[in-house]
């Protein structure tokens, strides 16, 4: 075996995707969807439910335990379905844009591209333990301790930064898998986000009608 091949370090997807996403997606391109893909997609779904709970100010009427329980119950299913939906949408959009990525390759992009969002789950849990129900209020209570207020503001900023990082990884992944320029990949990503958000909105409407994401009517 040539010496230069021996010097190339192995790909560590969860580690390398942060700063070397193209290398990770090249390594994943020929691989089928695996267990870790599903785990990452499921974890992203849990984060999405927590974000939705804050947007709905669920902490006003629901305990932290109940919110986390709902997130763990609904989130994994919603996350996997969401990534599967994006894989199908983006594979079709990509072909129309001149790309040739399969749905499995796009699933890799959004599963591993979402690693920063998955990392934010730890921040959400820390905030929930320290700040309790205030974590799931759209605006922190006025009587909240200064330290907890700063914690929640820092948590929001950190989550936003990780979401932006994840979006960049997804665009780079699309560029790599579809073999298109970053500019075209970004346009494809924007178009796919629009279609996906419409689908996600319809899904949330259905879940709300079933009582899964509606605010509790407790005291």
C-alpha positions in Angstrom: 0.0 0.0 0.0 1.4 3.4 -0.9 2.8 5.5 1.9 0.6 8.5 1.2 -2.5 6.3 1.6 -1.3 5.2 5.0 -1.0 8.8 6.0 -4.6 9.7 5.3 -6.6 9.6 8.5 -9.9 7.6 8.5 -13.1 9.6 8.2 -14.8 10.2 11.6 -18.3 11.4 10.4 -19.6 12.9 13.7 -16.3 14.7 14.3 -15.2 15.7 10.8 -18.6 16.9 9.6 -18.2 20.1 11.6 -15.2 21.4 9.6 -14.7 18.9 6.8 -18.2 18.2 5.6 -17.3 17.5 2.0 -14.9 14.7 3.0 -17.6 13.2 5.2 -20.2 13.3 2.5 -17.9 11.8 -0.1 -17.3 8.9 2.2 -21.0 8.5 2.8 -22.1 8.8 -0.8 -21.8 5.1 -1.6 -23.2 3.9 1.7 -26.8 3.0 2.4 -28.8 4.8 5.1 -27.6 3.4 8.4 -28.6 3.3 12.0 -26.7 6.4 12.9 -28.6 8.3 10.1 -31.9 7.4 11.8 -30.5 8.3 15.3 -29.4 11.7 14.1 -32.7 12.4 12.3 -34.6 11.3 15.4 -32.6 13.6 17.7 -33.3 16.5 15.4 -37.0 15.8 15.7 -36.7 16.0 19.5 -35.0 19.4 19.2 -37.8 20.5 16.9 -40.5 19.6 19.4 -38.6 21.5 22.1 -38.4 24.6 19.8 -42.1 24.3 19.1 -42.8 24.1 22.8 -41.0 27.3 23.4 -42.7 29.0 20.5 -46.1 28.0 22.0 -45.0 29.0 25.5 -45.9 25.5 26.7 -44.1 26.1 30.0 -47.1 28.3 31.1 -49.3 25.2 31.5 -47.2 22.1 31.2 -44.5 20.7 33.4 -40.9 20.3 32.1 -41.3 16.5 32.6 -44.4 16.4 30.4 -42.7 18.6 27.7 -39.6 16.4 27.6 -41.8 13.3 27.6 -43.8 14.6 24.6 -40.6 15.5 22.8 -39.1 12.0 23.3 -42.4 10.4 22.3 -43.2 12.5 19.2 -39.8 13.9 18.2 -38.0 10.8 16.9 -40.9 9.9 14.6 -41.3 13.5 13.4 -37.5 13.8 12.9 -37.1 10.6 10.8 -40.2 11.4 8.8 -39.0 15.0 8.3 -35.5 14.0 7.0 -37.1 11.3 4.8 -39.5 13.9 3.4 -36.5 16.3 2.7 -34.6 13.5 1.1 -37.4 12.8 -1.3 -38.0 16.5 -2.1 -34.4 17.4 -2.6 -33.6 14.4 -4.7 -36.3 15.4 -7.1 -35.4 19.1 -7.1 -31.8 18.1 -7.6 -32.5 16.1 -10.7 -34.4 19.0 -12.2 -31.4 21.3 -11.4 -29.0 19.0 -13.2 -27.8 16.9 -10.2 -27.9 13.2 -9.8 -27.9 12.5 -6.0 -30.1 9.7 -4.8 -32.6 10.0 -1.9 -30.3 8.0 0.3 -27.4 10.4 -0.4 -29.6 13.4 0.5 -30.7 11.6 3.6 -27.1 11.5 4.6 -26.8 15.2 4.0 -29.6 16.2 6.3 -28.9 13.5 8.9 -25.2 14.3 9.3 -25.6 18.0 8.3 -27.9 18.3 11.3 -25.2 17.3 13.8 -24.9 20.9 15.1 -28.6 20.9 15.8 -28.3 17.5 17.6 -25.5 19.1 19.7 -27.9 21.8 20.8 -30.1 19.2 22.4 -27.6 19.1 25.3 -27.9 22.8 25.7 -31.7 22.5 25.8 -31.5 19.9 28.5 -29.1 21.9 30.6 -31.4 24.9 30.3 -34.5 22.8 31.2 -32.8 21.4 34.3 -31.6 24.9 35.6 -34.4 27.2 34.4 -37.3 24.7 34.5 -40.5 25.8 32.8 -39.1 29.2 31.9 -37.1 27.4 29.2 -40.3 26.8 27.3 -41.7 30.3 27.4 -41.5 32.5 24.3 -40.3 35.4 26.5 -38.6 34.8 29.9 -40.7 35.8 32.9 -39.9 39.2 34.3 -39.3 37.9 37.8 -36.8 35.3 36.6 -33.4 35.4 38.3 -30.7 37.4 36.4 -28.5 34.3 36.0 -31.3 32.2 34.6 -32.3 35.0 32.2 -28.7 35.2 30.9 -28.6 31.5 30.6 -31.8 31.4 28.5 -30.6 34.3 26.3 -27.3 32.5 25.8 -29.1 29.2 25.0 -31.2 30.9 22.3 -28.1 32.5 20.7 -26.2 29.2 20.8 -29.1 27.3 19.3 -29.5 29.9 16.5 -25.7 29.7 15.7 -25.8 25.9 15.6 -28.9 26.0 13.3 -27.0 28.3 10.9 -23.9 26.1 11.0 -26.1 23.1 10.3 -27.7 25.0 7.3 -24.2 25.7 5.9 -23.2 22.0 6.2 -26.4 21.0 4.4 -25.7 23.4 1.5 -22.1 22.1 1.3 -23.5 18.5 1.4 -25.9 19.3 -1.5 -23.1 20.8 -3.5 -21.0 17.7 -3.0 -23.6 15.1 -3.5 -25.3 16.8 -6.5 -21.9 17.9 -8.0 -23.1 21.5 -8.4 -21.6 24.9 -7.4 -22.3 26.3 -3.9 -24.4 29.0 -5.5 -26.6 26.5 -7.2 -26.7 24.4 -4.1 -27.8 27.3 -2.0 -30.6 28.1 -4.4 -31.7 24.4 -4.3 -31.5 24.5 -0.5 -33.7 27.6 -0.3 -36.3 26.1 -2.7 -36.4 22.8 -0.8 -36.7 24.6 2.5 -39.8 26.4 1.2 -41.4 23.2 0.1 -40.4 21.4 3.3 -41.7 24.1 5.6 -45.1 23.9 3.8 -45.1 20.1 4.4 -44.0 20.5 8.0 -46.7 23.1 8.6 -49.4 20.7 7.3 -47.9 17.9 9.5 -48.0 20.2 12.6 -51.7 21.0 11.8 -52.5 17.3 11.8 -50.6 16.7 15.0 -52.3 19.7 16.6 -55.7 18.3 15.6 -54.7 15.0 17.2 -53.8 16.8 20.4 -50.1 16.1 20.4 -48.7 19.6 20.1 -51.6 21.7 21.4 -51.0 23.6 24.7 -52.5 21.9 27.7 -55.5 23.4 29.3 -54.2 22.9 32.8 -54.4 25.5 35.6 
